[in-house]
Amino acid sequence: MPTLKSIREKRRDAAMKEASRFSQETMAAELGMSVPTFKYLEENPLSMSVEQLTKVCEYLGCDINIFLRTNHK
């Protein structure tokens, strides 16, 4: 399952000319949270509220279901 960090880094790498848009500092500011909070959520995505998760997905342009999928067969 992709992580917030891997998606952010993939988006950042794919758009190097817009790389600063995907830095932790920029994303935290755009999402209205502190850098330490953003870093914590990056490492602990299950701690995100639905509102935070929605904002992150909107900012990254990804589907919220990426984070909601499970590995159940």
N, C-alpha and C positions, 0 to 999 in steps of 0.2 A: 504494500500500500504506500503510495507516495506520502511524503511528509511535507509540512508547510515549508520547511527549510529547503528540501530538494526542489519543490515547485518554484520557490522564489529564486533559487540559484539558477535553475534551468531557464526561467524567464529572463533573468538578468543576463545570462550568458548569450541568449538568443538575440538580445537587443542591446548590444554593447554601447551603442550611441546613447541609449537611454538608461545606462547602468545605474546612474545615481538615483533614478526613480525607484529602484528595487533594493536600495541599501536598507539596512535595519533602521538607521536613523530617519531616513525619509519616510519609509513605510510607517514607522511608529508615529511620526508627526502627522502624516496624512490620516491615520486611523484614530488619532486623538488619544494616544497612550504614550507612556514613557518608554524609552529604549529598554530599560531593564524588564518592564512588563512584556514588551514585544519579544525579547530574547527568551523569556520564560515560556511564553506561549508557543514559540517556535519549537522548543524542546519538549513541551508538555501540551500538545494540541488538545488533549481531552479536557484540559482546564478551561478552554475557550467557551464563552457563553454563545448561544445561538446568534445573538446580535454581533459579537466580535467575529465569529466565523463567517457570517454573511458579509460583513464589511471587508474582511480579508479576501474572500472569494470575488467580490465585486472588484476590488482593487487589482487583484491578479488576473482577472478575466477567466476564472476557472469555475467549474461546476462544483457546487457544495457537496455533491454526492461523492466526489473523490475522497473526501475526509470521512464520509459516513459508511463507506463500504467495509465489509468484514471479510475475513478469510474463510467463512463457513462454506462448506461444499454442499 
